[in-house]
Amino acid sequence: MKRLANIDIQNRWGTFSIYEKFEHLIITLLTAIIAAIVGAATWQLILHTFDLVRSHLVDPRDSQVFQTVFGMVLTVLIAMEFKHSLLVVLHQQRDIVQIRSVVLIALLAMVRKFIILDIYQTQPAVVFALAAASLSLGIVFWLVRDQDESGRPTESASETETRVDRGIPMDAIRGQ
């Protein structure tokens, strides 16, 4: 499959305008840079976790340790999601910015912020502002999702019931 995508890109390369070629090269460069960042962050996460285990600092009662580790995990996930959104642009020739990906990455960053937040030393106004921003991003994501799905033909309830009767899970039906 990967080989077919490379052949397709090679076939289309001649049809690209100069700016499209430039855009393609920049996305490839950004993808490589983000891959290197993901690799380095993952390596640091492994080393940090190993040091915690080796020094017996992994205590279930110490929330600071878990906040630090999960903050690092989410940092890697955010970078991987960003890289994935660039790969979608690179291989599927979609618009340069996918609003759903940007909002999803912002939501992941908000989740990370909530996880590493020290609730005892944070002002209530900051927590309220973060909550309001998260709610706003969630609403935008929901609106964009509905907009994307409105372009697809919907199936009737009887078609859905028939597919469920055949043993197809509802998650698989919704994902189509």
GROMACS elastic network, one bead per residue, 0.5 to 0.9 nm:
[ bonds ]
;  ai    aj funct       b0    kb
    1     4     6  0.50876   500
    1     5     6  0.63824   500
    1     6     6  0.87839   500
    2     5     6  0.51162   500
    2     6     6  0.63497   500
    2     7     6  0.87322   500
    3     6     6  0.51077   500
    3     7     6  0.62468   500
    3     8     6  0.85918   500
    4     7     6  0.50496   500
    4     8     6  0.60680   500
    4     9     6  0.85954   500
    5     9     6  0.61694   500
    5    10     6  0.85678   500
    5    91     6  0.66281   500
    5    92     6  0.87948   500
    6     9     6  0.50941   500
    6    10     6  0.61116   500
    6    11     6  0.85639   500
    6    91     6  0.83107   500
    7    10     6  0.50074   500
    7    11     6  0.61012   500
    7    12     6  0.86067   500
    8    11     6  0.50666   500
    8    12     6  0.61806   500
    8    13     6  0.85153   500
    8    91     6  0.86774   500
    9    12     6  0.50841   500
    9    13     6  0.58712   500
    9    90     6  0.87729   500
    9    91     6  0.73349   500
   10    13     6  0.51294   500
   10    14     6  0.75734   500
   11    14     6  0.66098   500
   11    15     6  0.79560   500
   12    15     6  0.52556   500
   12    16     6  0.65677   500
   13    16     6  0.53345   500
   13    17     6  0.86757   500
   13    20     6  0.88917   500
   13    21     6  0.72756   500
   14    17     6  0.82118   500
   16    19     6  0.77828   500
   16    20     6  0.54350   500
   16    21     6  0.59247   500
   17    20     6  0.50604   500
   17    21     6  0.62340   500
   17    22     6  0.85836   500
   18    21     6  0.51539   500
   18    22     6  0.62118   500
   18    23     6  0.86232   500
   19    23     6  0.60301   500
   19    24     6  0.84751   500
   20    24     6  0.60106   500
   20    25     6  0.85604   500
   21    24     6  0.50125   500
   21    25     6  0.61903   500
   21    26     6  0.86381   500
   22    25     6  0.51729   500
   22    26     6  0.62231   500
   22    27     6  0.86768   500
   23    26     6  0.51500   500
   23    27     6  0.61909   500
   23    28     6  0.85935   500
   23    96     6  0.86086   500
   24    27     6  0.52163   500
   24    28     6  0.61944   500
   24    29     6  0.86539   500
   24    89     6  0.88247   500
   24    90     6  0.66010   500
   25    28     6  0.50411   500
   25    29     6  0.61342   500
   25    30     6  0.85937   500
   26    29     6  0.50093   500
   26    30     6  0.60644   500
   26    31     6  0.84554   500
   27    30     6  0.50481   500
   27    31     6  0.60006   500
   27    32     6  0.85979   500
   27    86     6  0.64180   500
   27    87     6  0.79896   500
   27    89     6  0.80986   500
   27    90     6  0.67675   500
   28    31     6  0.50672   500
   28    32     6  0.62955   500
   28    33     6  0.87198   500
   28    86     6  0.81959   500
   28    87     6  0.82250   500
   28    90     6  0.74277   500
   29    32     6  0.51589   500
   29    33     6  0.62413   500
   29    34     6  0.86379   500
   30    33     6  0.50323   500
   30    34     6  0.60458   500
   30    35     6  0.84203   500
   30    83     6  0.80618   500
   30    86     6  0.79827   500
   31    34     6  0.51854   500
   31    35     6  0.60291   500
   31    36     6  0.86260   500
   31    82     6  0.87612   500
   31    83     6  0.56926   500
   31    84     6  0.84446   500
   31    86     6  0.65568   500
   31    87     6  0.72170   500
   32    35     6  0.50310   500
   32    36     6  0.62658   500
   32    37     6  0.86894   500
   32    83     6  0.86764   500
   33    36     6  0.51484   500
   33    37     6  0.62896   500
   33    38     6  0.86814   500
   34    38     6  0.60409   500
   34    39     6  0.84667   500
   34    79     6  0.67106   500
   34    80     6  0.77618   500
   34    82     6  0.80210   500
   34    83     6  0.61777   500
   35    38     6  0.50403   500
   35    39     6  0.61277   500
   35    40     6  0.86243   500
   35    79     6  0.82174   500
   35    80     6  0.77216   500
   35    83     6  0.71080   500
   36    39     6  0.50395   500
   36    40     6  0.61629   500
   36    41     6  0.85233   500
   37    40     6  0.51077   500
   37    41     6  0.59623   500
   37    42     6  0.83799   500
   37    76     6  0.85040   500
   37    79     6  0.77347   500
   38    41     6  0.51080   500
   38    42     6  0.59348   500
   38    43     6  0.84366   500
   38    75     6  0.86604   500
   38    76     6  0.57888   500
   38    77     6  0.84419   500
   38    79     6  0.62491   500
   38    80     6  0.67127   500
   39    42     6  0.51526   500
   39    43     6  0.61137   500
   39    44     6  0.86358   500
   39    76     6  0.85912   500
   40    43     6  0.50482   500
   40    44     6  0.61743   500
   40    45     6  0.85645   500
   41    44     6  0.50528   500
   41    45     6  0.60938   500
   41    46     6  0.86251   500
   41    72     6  0.76672   500
   41    73     6  0.87056   500
   41    75     6  0.78593   500
   41    76     6  0.62761   500
   42    46     6  0.61795   500
   42    47     6  0.86179   500
   42    72     6  0.83362   500
   42    73     6  0.79501   500
   42    76     6  0.65446   500
   43    46     6  0.51125   500
   43    47     6  0.62070   500
   43    48     6  0.85423   500
   44    47     6  0.50753   500
   44    48     6  0.59388   500
   44    49     6  0.84237   500
   44    72     6  0.86625   500
   45    48     6  0.51191   500
   45    49     6  0.60080   500
   45    50     6  0.84097   500
   45    69     6  0.73230   500
   45    72     6  0.63494   500
   45    73     6  0.72219   500
   45    76     6  0.87856   500
   46    49     6  0.52121   500
   46    50     6  0.60087   500
   46    51     6  0.85470   500
   47    50     6  0.50620   500
   47    51     6  0.61003   500
   47    52     6  0.86091   500
   48    51     6  0.51194   500
   48    52     6  0.62243   500
   48    53     6  0.87209   500
   48    69     6  0.80300   500
   49    52     6  0.50508   500
   49    53     6  0.62184   500
   49    54     6  0.84952   500
   49    58     6  0.87731   500
   49    69     6  0.72339   500
   50    53     6  0.51839   500
   50    54     6  0.59717   500
   50    55     6  0.84986   500
   51    54     6  0.50270   500
   51    55     6  0.59842   500
   51    56     6  0.83856   500
   51    57     6  0.84498   500
   52    55     6  0.52978   500
   52    56     6  0.60313   500
   52    57     6  0.51276   500
   52    58     6  0.58683   500
   52    65     6  0.84674   500
   53    56     6  0.50520   500
   53    57     6  0.63210   500
   53    58     6  0.59435   500
   54    57     6  0.78268   500
   54    58     6  0.89673   500
   55    58     6  0.81140   500
   56    59     6  0.75779   500
   57    62     6  0.86264   500
   57    65     6  0.78154   500
   58    61     6  0.87508   500
   58    62     6  0.76354   500
   58    65     6  0.68655   500
   58    66     6  0.81482   500
   59    62     6  0.53770   500
   59    63     6  0.82665   500
   59    65     6  0.77369   500
   59    66     6  0.87552   500
   60    63     6  0.71458   500
   60    65     6  0.86116   500
   60    66     6  0.80421   500
   61    64     6  0.89904   500
   62    65     6  0.59048   500
   62    66     6  0.71436   500
   63    66     6  0.52051   500
   63    67     6  0.60308   500
   63    68     6  0.85872   500
   64    67     6  0.50297   500
   64    68     6  0.61587   500
   64    69     6  0.86842   500
   64   116     6  0.81181   500
   64   118     6  0.84316   500
   65    68     6  0.52001   500
   65    69     6  0.62628   500
   65    70     6  0.86035   500
   66    69     6  0.51309   500
   66    70     6  0.59163   500
   66    71     6  0.81437   500
   66   115     6  0.89991   500
   66   116     6  0.88053   500
   67    70     6  0.53290   500
   67    71     6  0.57882   500
   67    72     6  0.85076   500
   67   115     6  0.59303   500
   67   116     6  0.50310   500
   67   117     6  0.80702   500
   67   118     6  0.89500   500
   68    71     6  0.50842   500
   68    72     6  0.62809   500
   68    73     6  0.87344   500
   68   115     6  0.86075   500
   68   116     6  0.65622   500
   69    72     6  0.51550   500
   69    73     6  0.62775   500
   69    74     6  0.87335   500
   70    74     6  0.60632   500
   70    75     6  0.84265   500
   70   112     6  0.78958   500
   70   115     6  0.73932   500
   70   116     6  0.79273   500
   71    74     6  0.52000   500
   71    75     6  0.61766   500
   71    76     6  0.88191   500
   71   112     6  0.56915   500
   71   113     6  0.78246   500
   71   115     6  0.66163   500
   71   116     6  0.59147   500
   72    75     6  0.50100   500
   72    76     6  0.64644   500
   72    77     6  0.87613   500
   72   112     6  0.86898   500
   73    76     6  0.52592   500
   73    77     6  0.63289   500
   73    78     6  0.87274   500
   73   112     6  0.89574   500
   74    78     6  0.59717   500
   74    79     6  0.84869   500
   74   108     6  0.74136   500
   74   109     6  0.78254   500
   74   111     6  0.83009   500
   74   112     6  0.59575   500
   75    78     6  0.51757   500
   75    79     6  0.63015   500
   75    80     6  0.86404   500
   75   108     6  0.87638   500
   75   109     6  0.78550   500
   75   112     6  0.74155   500
   76    79     6  0.51982   500
   76    80     6  0.61471   500
   76    81     6  0.86547   500
   77    81     6  0.61028   500
   77    82     6  0.85382   500
   77   108     6  0.82348   500
   78    81     6  0.51440   500
   78    82     6  0.62041   500
   78    83     6  0.86381   500
   78   105     6  0.60879   500
   78   106     6  0.86743   500
   78   108     6  0.63486   500
   78   109     6  0.69290   500
   79    82     6  0.50423   500
   79    83     6  0.61686   500
   79    84     6  0.85534   500
   79   105     6  0.85531   500
   80    84     6  0.60279   500
   80    85     6  0.86074   500
   81    85     6  0.62012   500
   81    86     6  0.87123   500
   81   101     6  0.78508   500
   81   104     6  0.84756   500
   81   105     6  0.67964   500
   82    85     6  0.51971   500
   82    86     6  0.64921   500
   82    87     6  0.88180   500
   82   101     6  0.76139   500
   82   102     6  0.81078   500
   82   105     6  0.68590   500
   83    86     6  0.51394   500
   83    87     6  0.62823   500
   83    88     6  0.87773   500
   84    88     6  0.62686   500
   84    89     6  0.87532   500
   85    88     6  0.51669   500
   85    89     6  0.65195   500
   85    90     6  0.87276   500
   85    97     6  0.85285   500
   85    98     6  0.76263   500
   85   101     6  0.62722   500
   85   102     6  0.84832   500
   86    89     6  0.51332   500
   86    90     6  0.61409   500
   86    91     6  0.87567   500
   86    96     6  0.81713   500
   86    97     6  0.86921   500
   87    91     6  0.60296   500
   87    92     6  0.81128   500
   88    91     6  0.54508   500
   88    92     6  0.55656   500
   88    93     6  0.75177   500
   88    94     6  0.72871   500
   89    92     6  0.55921   500
   89    93     6  0.53019   500
   89    94     6  0.50970   500
   89    95     6  0.66404   500
   89    96     6  0.61056   500
   89    97     6  0.79793   500
   89    98     6  0.83923   500
   90    93     6  0.59447   500
   90    94     6  0.78063   500
   90    96     6  0.87678   500
   91    94     6  0.82573   500
   93    96     6  0.82631   500
   94    97     6  0.81998   500
   94    98     6  0.80618   500
   95    98     6  0.66192   500
   97   100     6  0.88401   500
   97   101     6  0.79856   500
   97   102     6  0.76338   500
   98   101     6  0.54276   500
   98   102     6  0.64660   500
   98   103     6  0.88225   500
   99   102     6  0.50940   500
   99   103     6  0.61036   500
   99   104     6  0.84253   500
   99   141     6  0.83953   500
   99   144     6  0.76679   500
  100   103     6  0.52163   500
  100   104     6  0.59694   500
  100   105     6  0.85377   500
  100   140     6  0.86936   500
  100   141     6  0.62985   500
  100   144     6  0.66514   500
  100   145     6  0.74094   500
  101   105     6  0.60559   500
  101   106     6  0.85006   500
  102   105     6  0.51932   500
  102   106     6  0.61938   500
  102   107     6  0.86441   500
  103   107     6  0.61032   500
  103   108     6  0.85908   500
  103   137     6  0.63665   500
  103   138     6  0.81349   500
  103   140     6  0.75086   500
  103   141     6  0.62079   500
  104   107     6  0.50136   500
  104   108     6  0.61877   500
  104   109     6  0.85979   500
  104   137     6  0.82935   500
  104   138     6  0.87252   500
  104   141     6  0.72820   500
  105   108     6  0.50386   500
  105   109     6  0.62009   500
  105   110     6  0.86526   500
  106   110     6  0.62289   500
  106   111     6  0.86897   500
  106   134     6  0.86141   500
  106   137     6  0.75457   500
  107   111     6  0.62055   500
  107   112     6  0.85774   500
  107   134     6  0.65649   500
  107   137     6  0.65677   500
  107   138     6  0.74223   500
  108   111     6  0.50386   500
  108   112     6  0.61820   500
  108   113     6  0.85969   500
  109   112     6  0.50079   500
  109   113     6  0.61783   500
  109   114     6  0.87119   500
  110   114     6  0.62390   500
  110   115     6  0.86384   500
  110   130     6  0.73488   500
  110   131     6  0.87554   500
  110   133     6  0.82270   500
  110   134     6  0.65020   500
  111   114     6  0.51059   500
  111   115     6  0.62246   500
  111   116     6  0.87757   500
  111   134     6  0.83379   500
  112   115     6  0.51087   500
  112   116     6  0.62904   500
  112   117     6  0.84173   500
  113   116     6  0.53655   500
  113   117     6  0.58398   500
  113   130     6  0.85172   500
  114   117     6  0.50933   500
  114   118     6  0.84736   500
  114   119     6  0.87890   500
  114   127     6  0.85355   500
  114   130     6  0.80849   500
  114   131     6  0.89840   500
  115   118     6  0.83407   500
  116   119     6  0.89777   500
  117   120     6  0.87596   500
  117   121     6  0.85307   500
  117   122     6  0.74096   500
  117   127     6  0.89502   500
  118   121     6  0.56565   500
  118   122     6  0.61930   500
  119   122     6  0.53117   500
  119   123     6  0.81439   500
  119   124     6  0.87606   500
  119   127     6  0.82320   500
  120   123     6  0.82538   500
  122   125     6  0.83771   500
  122   126     6  0.67164   500
  122   127     6  0.71003   500
  123   126     6  0.53859   500
  123   127     6  0.66823   500
  123   128     6  0.88483   500
  124   127     6  0.50866   500
  124   128     6  0.61039   500
  124   129     6  0.85642   500
  125   129     6  0.60736   500
  125   130     6  0.85915   500
  126   129     6  0.50464   500
  126   130     6  0.61573   500
  126   131     6  0.85122   500
  127   130     6  0.51517   500
  127   131     6  0.60895   500
  127   132     6  0.85649   500
  128   131     6  0.50398   500
  128   132     6  0.60648   500
  128   133     6  0.85435   500
  129   132     6  0.50643   500
  129   133     6  0.60991   500
  129   134     6  0.85372   500
  130   133     6  0.50671   500
  130   134     6  0.60870   500
  130   135     6  0.85625   500
  131   134     6  0.50488   500
  131   135     6  0.61156   500
  131   136     6  0.85400   500
  132   135     6  0.50888   500
  132   136     6  0.60927   500
  132   137     6  0.85900   500
  133   136     6  0.50412   500
  133   137     6  0.61323   500
  133   138     6  0.85120   500
  134   137     6  0.51183   500
  134   138     6  0.60598   500
  134   139     6  0.86081   500
  135   138     6  0.50014   500
  135   139     6  0.62004   500
  135   140     6  0.86539   500
  136   139     6  0.51436   500
  136   140     6  0.62370   500
  136   141     6  0.86007   500
  137   140     6  0.50365   500
  137   141     6  0.60493   500
  137   142     6  0.85078   500
  138   141     6  0.50618   500
  138   142     6  0.61060   500
  138   143     6  0.85908   500
  139   142     6  0.50277   500
  139   143     6  0.61047   500
  139   144     6  0.85640   500
  140   143     6  0.50686   500
  140   144     6  0.60774   500
  140   145     6  0.84264   500
  141   144     6  0.51839   500
  141   145     6  0.59901   500
  141   146     6  0.86039   500
  142   145     6  0.50737   500
  142   146     6  0.62221   500
  142   147     6  0.86080   500
  143   146     6  0.52364   500
  143   147     6  0.62118   500
  143   148     6  0.87497   500
  144   148     6  0.62086   500
  144   149     6  0.86444   500
  145   148     6  0.51606   500
  145   149     6  0.62232   500
  145   150     6  0.86000   500
  146   149     6  0.50938   500
  146   150     6  0.60033   500
  146   151     6  0.89912   500
  147   150     6  0.52147   500
  147   151     6  0.71029   500
  148   151     6  0.59152   500
  148   152     6  0.76142   500
  149   152     6  0.54427   500
  149   153     6  0.83687   500
  149   154     6  0.87239   500
  150   153     6  0.75374   500
  150   154     6  0.82617   500
  151   154     6  0.89860   500
  155   158     6  0.81654   500
  155   159     6  0.61206   500
  155   160     6  0.67847   500
  156   159     6  0.52636   500
  156   160     6  0.64571   500
  156   161     6  0.87512   500
  157   160     6  0.50526   500
  157   161     6  0.61023   500
  157   162     6  0.85722   500
  158   162     6  0.60972   500
  158   163     6  0.86079   500
  159   162     6  0.51006   500
  159   163     6  0.62727   500
  159   164     6  0.86925   500
  160   163     6  0.51138   500
  160   164     6  0.61999   500
  160   165     6  0.85826   500
  160   170     6  0.84810   500
  160   173     6  0.75512   500
  161   164     6  0.50537   500
  161   165     6  0.60731   500
  161   166     6  0.86679   500
  162   165     6  0.50271   500
  162   166     6  0.63754   500
  162   167     6  0.89869   500
  163   166     6  0.51366   500
  163   167     6  0.68099   500
  163   168     6  0.57200   500
  163   169     6  0.82680   500
  163   170     6  0.86248   500
  163   173     6  0.79006   500
  164   167     6  0.52184   500
  164   168     6  0.50427   500
  164   169     6  0.62581   500
  164   170     6  0.67081   500
  164   173     6  0.83285   500
  165   168     6  0.72936   500
  166   169     6  0.89793   500
  168   171     6  0.84392   500
  168   172     6  0.67246   500
  168   173     6  0.71676   500
  169   172     6  0.53755   500
  169   173     6  0.65937   500
  169   174     6  0.88993   500
  170   174     6  0.61123   500
  170   175     6  0.84767   500
  171   174     6  0.51400   500
  171   175     6  0.60146   500
  171   176     6  0.88311   500
  172   175     6  0.50910   500
  172   176     6  0.66007   500
  173   176     6  0.56140   500
